[in-house]
Structure formats: structure tokens, C-alpha cells
Amino acid sequence: MPPSSYLLIRDPLGGESATRLVAGQRLTLGRAPTNHVVIPDERASRLHAEIIPSPAGWTIRDLASRNGTLVGDALLDAERPLAPGDVFSIGRMEITFCHGDPPEALGGTAEQAGTSPAAGSADVEKWQASITHRRAHSRLLDDIGETCEIVPRVGRAAAELCRLAFALGKAADARAIAGLALESALQGVEAAGGVVFLPAGVAAGQPASASAGLEPFATVPDGWPGAASAVLEGAIAAVMRTNEALLAGAPLPGGAATMSAPIRAGGRAVGAMHVEMPSDGRKAGPDDLEFVMAVCDALGVAVENLSAREILSSRLASTADENERLKRRLGEESRMVGASPVLEAIKGQIARVAGTKATILIRGESGAGKELVARAIHDASDRRNGPFVCMNCAALSETLLESELFGHEKGAFTGATERKAGKFETAHKGTLMLDEIGEMSPAIQAKFLRVLEGHPFERVGGSNRVQVDVRVVAATNRDLEQAVAAGEFRRDLYFRLKVVEIIVPPLRKRPEDIEPLARHYLRRFAAEAGRRVHEFTPAAIHALQAYHWPGNIRELRNVVERAVVLSADDAIDAHELALSQLSSAGETGRKSVERPAPFVPLTLDELEQRHVQATLAAVGGNKTKAATMLGIERSTLDRKLARWAKG
């Protein structure tokens, strides 16, 4: 006696089920409801195949079906004995022959008649059996030129889809676009009613995802569906599982044909549209299914665009807020603090030159605030809404400096993997500040001069000419006059840059600004660090004002920031200020910054006597050497010494 056996049936629509094979009884498979295993697939014949008992066990035989039965990858052309694990396919069904008892979870039964692998009610099974067409993709949206010959009414369909695309682009929310798409589909196929299901989060502008759960976004007419709820639920579930559009005949007496199509995002079904034809109207065909699919594809793109638009709008709002905060912070950082006469004079210069197109040269020691002056000029000019680009010419080699200033083409040099815009292009309609302009090489100076004079330039490795509108503000702490005399800086570029010159004095030359600057940085860093430090002690103020500040404002800022971070009290004392022992620029030692001795008026004769005596002392009293150093004759020196000795 052969061992007990069963069929494990996998249906993409209905899931898995099992049917037990009864010894001595034949089992049939097909689309007709009279089969033991009903296969609700239009690719299956009404009586498709059978499994019959044999002395060795069970044998499968195809019953001259229209599309055949696949066993593995080969069509079944004769009776074939079944062995455990054999898999055969009928339409979308995949059936495995197994020995033993079926798993209890799959509900295998001893009775064969009328078993169906599809889960759900009898109405759903009838609807599945009535499916006549299915499509994975619509041809209407691929190539209108080709579909004109094979799809009837393609001109009207294309016009309706075009009108729908414009309407969807103007719609403001997901429910509006769902309603527009449904109305278009109903009019295009002359349907009686329909419903559109979309993920619940789409209404709030979230990305479309079927895992969020579906809800009806549009129904026509209100209160629809007209079909049995079980059929509607089964149709939507089938579309979401298979990502295919389905055309089904009237599954119920007095019912109507239905069409269900997926709404895709990223190629996956995230929603579905279900429409029902009038029970007494024209019959739906494959062309109608094509049109409904095309509408759903357009709706899917609109849903994606709407979600992207909502996300972009949210990000833009967030970016605008962040930009506003950064502008306020930048304005606070770039504010010129102080009230010394020197600073007021600089502010006056800025006000006079900001509205002009003149090139400006800012000179001063490192850290004195040259970039702050350049930004103030930009903010006060008519270019304030354009970019402000700052670049240090001393930080790069000649090759890299040229690339950074003028940009380069892809492949211009090793590592140039793509085209790059230079600082001049980046600063178009704005201001370009070039710090340490005196460090620019002579070759770059020549090209830079041409751009300053209004000529177009070419990117490194390119041949296309680029024209820009940029205001240049140059800054340096070098003695450019000495560099010109030494041949290190072009004379013509020097005069081209020095149209307007602004001198920024070092901090030690404007002691009135030290305390206001220190208090400004104290408030700022205390707020940033969340510290309650809010004051300087009198000793700290005295130390700040007595210090020579070789690093200028940059050093003052760092000193205050360190003190705020490390202070344990609510006031900063003198011992908490980390003041260096460096000399100022151009000084040889700390003593050079001490106050000079009081001036004592002298006659020229007294001054000459002191100088000659100091020279003699320096050469050890050797009169010949002293006369040579003084540039006079030895006899002249003797007469002067004799006269001074008598006096």
C-alpha cells in the first residue's frame, strides 16, 4: 500500500494550502469550479490536469490544456510518475508532491471535491476564477507611436492622460490627486464607480509605503464601493501582493466586471485603484485595463512628487531658519566693536567706499581685523545679497592657488576628476577677499591683473572663456612697496590694487577698544559655553589694557575664551588671563614696548659730542677707526676733541 501523500499548493494570491490525495481516487486540477483543486487563473484550462493512482504510487497527466503543465522547466507531454519533492506549475500555481500528512496549519482534508487553494470567502474565489486578464506594465506610457497601432482609442487615452498630468501637477494634496486620478479613470473606461487606496501617511506628506496601512483617499460616487466588500478586499490584497493589474468578469449573478491596478512608488505597489463597470453597460477589455494602469502609474508619480515636495518644503523651511540664525550669529561676529577715534575713522572710510566699485587694499598686522573690515564693506554695499568669498593666498602652492582662484576642467591635472569652479566664479555678483595678497607668485599676479581689469579668464586645462562680475578686496601685512622694489610684486598690480587703501592699526595702537572688545567676547563665549561668568575684575581689566597684544584681536578673543572656559568664579581675575611673552611684530624684545625715557632737548653741538664719544667708546678709543666710521679726517676728530676738552 503506497504511503499517504498530499499536494502543497503555493498561490501568490491565496497563499499556501494543502490537499490530501485519497488512495484509489483520481484528483483533477483546473479553472472550472467542479475540479478537486480549483485554479483561479485565466492561464489554466477549465480541465487542466489530473493526478491518478498507479501501482507505484501517483502519476500526473496533462489533459490537453491550452498552456500546458510544467514539471520543473519542461512541459509535460506524457504521463509521469511523481516522486516526493517533484514540483509542477499550472498558471501562477506552484504545486509540490509530498509524502506523509499535510501540516495542520495548512488545513489539508481527506475530501478532495471542491477544495480551493485560495483563502477567503466563496465570493472571492468566484472573483478570482473570473479573472481574464492581468498586466504587469501599461503600454500606454511607454511609446505612444507604437501603441497607436495596437491599442484602440489611444488618441483619446493619450489626451486624457496628458490632461491628467497637468491637473496632478497643480493639485495641492494627496486626496486631491487621488480624486482627480479616479475621476479620469472612471471617465476613460466609462465605469460606474471606484475607490483609491493609499498609505495613511501620504496625507501628511510622508513617503509612500504600503507598510503604513492603506485607507481610502477617494471614492466615486460617495459611499461607494458598490461591489461586495469581500471581493473588494480580495482584489486590493491580490494587487498589493502581485504588483499586477487584474481584469475580472462578473463573479456574482447580476454583478459587473471589475478592474484593479497597483499604484506604484519606486516600482513597488504602495496603493491600489479598484473600479467597477456598470452591470448593464459595455464590457471592459484589455484596453480599458491598460488605461486604468496608465492612470495609476501617473498617480504613483504624483504621489512620489508630492511627498518629495513636502519633504523639500520642510527642509527649505528648516534651512531658512538655520540661515537666519547663522546670519544673526555672523552679524554678531562681524560687528565692529569699539569707539576709538581710529575705529570711527575706519567706519567712515567703509561708509564712503562701500557703494563704489573701487578695488580696496586693506593693510595691517595679522589678527588686527582685516577680514572684518572686508566683510563690513561687503555688507554695506549693493552686493550684500551676493556671496562673500574669502581666500588666503599664502596657504597654497602656485599650482593649487591658480586652480582655487580660476577653477579647473576635468583631467587638467592628476586628481582633477571633475570640473571645479574657482573662487572668482563662486563670488560672481559678490565680493572676493584675497588675504595675504603679497604672497601671490608673479605668474598668478599676471593672470590676476587681467581679471581685475575686467578681462575674461580660462579655467586650468580649459579653453572656454569665463566672464565674472566680482569686487576684489585685497589684504596684506607685508610691505608691498619693499616687495615692488625687490621685484617680488608687480608694480602695475600694486597700483591697480591701491585704488583705496584702508590701514587697520594694531590693537596696541587703539587701547580704548580693548575693554569693549573683551566684554563683547565675554558675553558671547559665556552664552555659548553656558557659563555664568559675566564680569572682569579691576585687576583683569588693568592687565588687559597694559598688555601689548602681539596677536591683536585674534589673541584677545582666544584669551577671553580660555578664561571663560576655565574660570571657576563668576568674574575673571588677572591670574586667569594667559598672556604671552611674545614681542609685537617688528619688535626685538619685550623691552622695546616699554615707555621711552622723557625727551631732553639738546643743541646740535651737544648731540654731536655725545655721538662722537659713543663711537670712540665702541671702538676702544682707537681714533683712526672712529674717524673712519664717522666719515671725517683724523685731524678733524682731534680738533673737535681738543675743543670739547677746553669747554
Rosetta blueprint (number, residue, H / E / L):
1 M L
2 P L
3 P L
4 S L
5 S E
6 Y E
7 L E
8 L E
9 I E
10 R E
11 D E
12 P L
13 L L
14 G L
15 G E
16 E E
17 S E
18 A E
19 T E
20 R E
21 L E
22 V L
23 A L
24 G L
25 Q L
26 R L
27 L E
28 T E
29 L E
30 G E
31 R L
32 A L
33 P L
34 T L
35 N L
36 H L
37 V E
38 V E
39 I L
40 P L
41 D L
42 E L
43 R L
44 A L
45 S L
46 R L
47 L L
48 H L
49 A E
50 E E
51 I E
52 I E
53 P E
54 S E
55 P L
56 A L
57 G E
58 W E
59 T E
60 I E
61 R E
62 D E
63 L L
64 A L
65 S L
66 R L
67 N L
68 G L
69 T L
70 L E
71 V E
72 G L
73 D L
74 A E
75 L E
76 L L
77 D L
78 A L
79 E L
80 R E
81 P E
82 L L
83 A L
84 P L
85 G L
86 D L
87 V E
88 F E
89 S E
90 I E
91 G L
92 R L
93 M E
94 E E
95 I E
96 T E
97 F E
98 C E
99 H E
100 G L
101 D L
102 P L
103 P L
104 E H
105 A H
106 L H
107 G L
108 G L
109 T L
110 A L
111 E L
112 Q L
113 A L
114 G L
115 T E
116 S L
117 P L
118 A L
119 A L
120 G L
121 S L
122 A H
123 D H
124 V H
125 E H
126 K H
127 W H
128 Q H
129 A H
130 S L
131 I E
132 T E
133 H E
134 R E
135 R E
136 A L
137 H L
138 S L
139 R L
140 L L
141 L L
142 D L
143 D L
144 I H
145 G H
146 E H
147 T H
148 C H
149 E H
150 I H
151 V L
152 P L
153 R L
154 V H
155 G H
156 R H
157 A H
158 A H
159 A H
160 E H
161 L H
162 C H
163 R H
164 L H
165 A H
166 F H
167 A H
168 L H
169 G H
170 K H
171 A L
172 A L
173 D L
174 A H
175 R H
176 A H
177 I H
178 A H
179 G H
180 L H
181 A H
182 L H
183 E H
184 S H
185 A H
186 L H
187 Q H
188 G H
189 V H
190 E L
191 A L
192 A L
193 G E
194 G E
195 V E
196 V E
197 F E
198 L E
199 P E
200 A H
201 G H
202 V H
203 A H
204 A H
205 G L
206 Q L
207 P L
208 A L
209 S L
210 A H
211 S H
212 A H
213 G L
214 L E
215 E E
216 P E
217 F E
218 A E
219 T E
220 V E
221 P L
222 D L
223 G L
224 W L
225 P L
226 G L
227 A L
228 A L
229 S H
230 A H
231 V H
232 L H
233 E H
234 G H
235 A H
236 I H
237 A H
238 A H
239 V H
240 M H
241 R H
242 T H
243 N L
244 E L
245 A E
246 L E
247 L E
248 A E
249 G L
250 A L
251 P L
252 L L
253 P L
254 G L
255 G L
256 A L
257 A L
258 T E
259 M E
260 S E
261 A E
262 P E
263 I E
264 R E
265 A E
266 G L
267 G L
268 R E
269 A E
270 V E
271 G E
272 A E
273 M E
274 H E
275 V E
276 E E
277 M L
278 P L
279 S L
280 D L
281 G L
282 R L
283 K L
284 A L
285 G L
286 P H
287 D H
288 D H
289 L H
290 E H
291 F H
292 V H
293 M H
294 A H
295 V H
296 C H
297 D H
298 A H
299 L H
300 G H
301 V H
302 A H
303 V H
304 E H
305 N H
306 L H
307 S H
308 A H
309 R H
310 E H
311 I H
312 L H
313 S H
314 S H
315 R H
316 L H
317 A H
318 S H
319 T H
320 A H
321 D H
322 E H
323 N H
324 E H
325 R H
326 L H
327 K H
328 R H
329 R H
330 L H
331 G H
332 E H
333 E H
334 S L
335 R L
336 M L
337 V L
338 G L
339 A L
340 S L
341 P H
342 V H
343 L H
344 E H
345 A H
346 I H
347 K H
348 G H
349 Q H
350 I H
351 A H
352 R H
353 V H
354 A L
355 G L
356 T L
357 K L
358 A L
359 T L
360 I E
361 L E
362 I E
363 R E
364 G E
365 E L
366 S L
367 G L
368 A L
369 G L
370 K H
371 E H
372 L H
373 V H
374 A H
375 R H
376 A H
377 I H
378 H H
379 D H
380 A H
381 S L
382 D L
383 R L
384 R L
385 N L
386 G L
387 P L
388 F E
389 V E
390 C E
391 M E
392 N E
393 C H
394 A H
395 A H
396 L L
397 S L
398 E H
399 T H
400 L H
401 L H
402 E H
403 S H
404 E H
405 L H
406 F H
407 G L
408 H E
409 E L
410 K L
411 G L
412 A L
413 F L
414 T L
415 G L
416 A L
417 T L
418 E L
419 R L
420 K E
421 A L
422 G L
423 K H
424 F H
425 E H
426 T H
427 A L
428 H L
429 K L
430 G L
431 T E
432 L E
433 M E
434 L E
435 D E
436 E L
437 I H
438 G H
439 E H
440 M L
441 S L
442 P H
443 A H
444 I H
445 Q H
446 A H
447 K H
448 F H
449 L H
450 R H
451 V H
452 L H
453 E L
454 G L
455 H L
456 P L
457 F E
458 E E
459 R L
460 V E
461 G L
462 G L
463 S L
464 N L
465 R E
466 V E
467 Q L
468 V L
469 D L
470 V L
471 R E
472 V E
473 V E
474 A E
475 A E
476 T E
477 N L
478 R L
479 D L
480 L H
481 E H
482 Q H
483 A H
484 V H
485 A H
486 A L
487 G L
488 E L
489 F L
490 R L
491 R H
492 D H
493 L H
494 Y H
495 F H
496 R H
497 L H
498 K L
499 V L
500 V E
501 E E
502 I E
503 I E
504 V E
505 P L
506 P L
507 L H
508 R H
509 K H
510 R L
511 P H
512 E H
513 D H
514 I H
515 E H
516 P H
517 L H
518 A H
519 R H
520 H H
521 Y H
522 L H
523 R H
524 R H
525 F H
526 A H
527 A H
528 E H
529 A H
530 G L
531 R L
532 R L
533 V L
534 H L
535 E E
536 F E
537 T L
538 P H
539 A H
540 A H
541 I H
542 H H
543 A H
544 L H
545 Q H
546 A H
547 Y L
548 H L
549 W L
550 P L
551 G L
552 N H
553 I H
554 R H
555 E H
556 L H
557 R H
558 N H
559 V H
560 V H
561 E H
562 R H
563 A H
564 V H
565 V H
566 L H
567 S L
568 A L
569 D L
570 D L
571 A E
572 I E
573 D L
574 A H
575 H H
576 E H
577 L L
578 A L
579 L L
580 S L
581 Q L
582 L L
583 S L
584 S L
585 A L
586 G L
587 E L
588 T L
589 G L
590 R H
591 K H
592 S H
593 V H
594 E L
595 R L
596 P L
597 A L
598 P L
599 F L
600 V L
601 P L
602 L L
603 T L
604 L H
605 D H
606 E H
607 L H
608 E H
609 Q H
610 R H
611 H H
612 V H
613 Q H
614 A H
615 T H
616 L H
617 A H
618 A H
619 V L
620 G L
621 G L
622 N L
623 K H
624 T H
625 K H
626 A H
627 A H
628 T H
629 M H
630 L H
631 G L
632 I L
633 E L
634 R H
635 S H
636 T H
637 L H
638 D H
639 R H
640 K H
641 L H
642 A H
643 R H
644 W H
645 A H
646 K H
647 G L
